[in-house]
Amino acid sequence: MLCGNKIDVEKREVTPEEGQQLATRYGAKYFEVSAKIGTSVAASFNSLIDTLQSKNEVQKQNGN
């Protein structure tokens, strides 16, 4: 997972497109978040938890 933080700031160091391209390159999900105002923070954590739970279930099914 890759999170682009500080989306509430006017002058951004990384554009949303650059963030998405990097996440795609690494096969990661991308979220635009703001810790300051809480935008998409819960959604990004929920996605991370869902991903970990899914991987855990697959490992259990495979006997690992």
N, C-alpha and C positions, 0 to 999 in steps of 0.2 A: 504494500500500500504506500502511496505517495500522497502527501497532503501539502497543498499550496496554502500557507497561512498568511494572515494579514490582508485578506481580501478587502478589508475595510479601509485600507490605506490607498490614497489616490495614486501615488507614484510607486508602481510595483517593480520589483527587480526581475521577476519572471512572469511572463504572460501566461494566461491560462492555456494557450496553445502550446507553448514550450513545456509547460508542466505535463500536459497530456501526452505530448510526444515522448518525453522521458519515461513516463509511466508505461507507455506502450512498448518502448524499447526494452524495458525490464519485465514486461508481462505483469504489470501491477495495476491495481485499480487506482484511480486518481480522484481526489476530492479537493475542492476549493473550500477552505475553512477560514473562520475568524475566531480565534480564541477569545478575543476582546468582547465581541458581541454575541458569540455562541453559534454563529452560522455554520451549519453542517457538522459540528463537532460530534454530536450524538450519532448522527447518521454514519460518520466515518468509523466511530468505535463499534457501532452495531454491525457494520459490514465486516470489520475485522473479526469480531466475535463469531459471526456466522461462518466466515471462511475457516477459522480455526476449528469450529465444531464440525464442519463438513469434512475437513481433513482428518480429524480425530475419528469420525465415523468410518471413513474409508480405511484407515489403518486398522481399526478393530475388525472390519470385514475381511481384511487381508491377513489377519492373524498377527499383526505387529504390535 
